[in-house]
């Protein structure tokens, strides 16, 4: 069973709970002005093993987006080769506390410093990303131009035959 809906629901509940605490005094948090709040991922790194029919077990983030790695990057030593236009399509997963893992081993999670100075999450040494514009639970980026959904140990997910 996919955990994407559960994680998305948890993120939605957290966002609603946080917005209900707002004073509504121009603090940038929803204050009931007629527009629905925009949900976003909570602060931190959330990685969860997720079962997919076609790719087996892959990793998703807190909102349910599939986590990817690139063949153009390196795991030994860990290094990202995705910058500029690439990073506009493949969003580097930013490393920040807290680190919450489900079905992913703490020892497999690390981080690197990107050329722009931000810290990026690594899994099994591989820098990881999400595909901008992809729907939660989708794996449409898998196999495109050397990009692959990752398994909980950072290895490439393989299409089941």
Number of C-alpha atoms within 10 A of each C-alpha: 8 14 17 24 14 13 19 21 15 15 19 19 13 16 19 15 11 12 17 14 11 15 11 14 9 9 9 9 17 22 18 12 8 7 8 9 15 10 14 13 16 15 13 15 20 23 26 25 23 24 17 16 11 12 19 14 20 28 28 29 25 25 23 26 24 30 29 32 28 24 14 12 19 15 15 9 10 17 20 23 15 20 15 10 8 11 15 12 16 23 17 27 21 21 21 15 10 11 13 14 17 14 14 20 13 13 9 14 22 17 21 20 15 17 12 8 8 15 17 21 22 25 28 21 22 30 29 26 28 21 22 14 9 14 12 15 19 15 20 13 19 23 16 9 10 12 19 25 29 28 26 26 20 24 17 20 21 17 12 8 5
